[in-house]
Amino acid sequence: MSKAAIIIQARMASTRLSGKAILPLAGKTVLSHVLARCARVPGVDVVCCAVPKGTVNDAVAAEAEKRGAIVYRGSEEDVLNRYWQAARMLKADIVMRVTSDCPLADPELCGEVLRHVSEGGADYACNNMPASWPHGLDCEAFTFAALDQSAHAATKPHEREHVTPWLRNNPNLKKANVPGPGGWAAEQRWTLDFPEDYEFFKALFAALPVAPEAATTDTVLNLLRARPDIAALNAMHHNVSRPSEPALPLEP
């Protein structure tokens, strides 16, 4: 049987919101919420947190270990290599990429993306080609074979820093996409990058009608429809581009 791993990239440094992965949120850290949601993704065998080397990132590594994740320490700048080395350590056949600034990562949606690779025969799958889910639900899955190929072939700085541009732009890989509702939902911003995003999450988590770990995407969307004042807290950043490439043609 193939082994599927979620690898979450996390570090202390951030030009806009330093230490965001370990900021407190509803009694836990942001990273703890991400790890707990990733552990619930169907079809995943192991959850790993890929953290840069260096004492400045020790607090992030310690939090990941405390929450039960396997930790790999690697390059801070070459994140593609960090993923490749972590996947090799885990002996993973399939890798899912999630980032540590997305405390509303949707386990069911991640599982659907993962199934396109584990069962559907895709080399690479995602849910943002084009973007049609709230920004913060983005996830990607790919075979280790494709990751290994990219780790050796990718040479441009942005290909090394952002992990998957080489995969997304390779015409020889079979790709799949999980489309979302689009429209108003796709305009929502559920990722932590600015101080206003942090204020948004604190207000949102306090207003949720269920425990944060039980909140589904529909739960959050329904709340924000009823509470546009919460959505407005980070609305000034809704047009910030996502860390992904433009939409690509997909194989049938």
Secondary structure, DSSP 4 states (H G I P E B T S, - for coil): ---EEEEEE--S--SSSTTGGG-EETTEEHHHHHHHHHTT-TT--EEEEEEESSGGGHHHHHHHHHTT-EEEEE-SS-HHHHHHHHHHHHT-SEEEEEETT-TT--HHHHHHHHHHHHTT--SEEESBTTB-S-BT---EEEEHHHHHHHHHH--SHHHHHSSSHHHHH-TTS-EEE-----HHHHT-B----SHHHHHHHHHHHHH-SS-GGG--HHHHHHHHHH-HHHHGGGGGGTTSPPSSPPP-PPP-
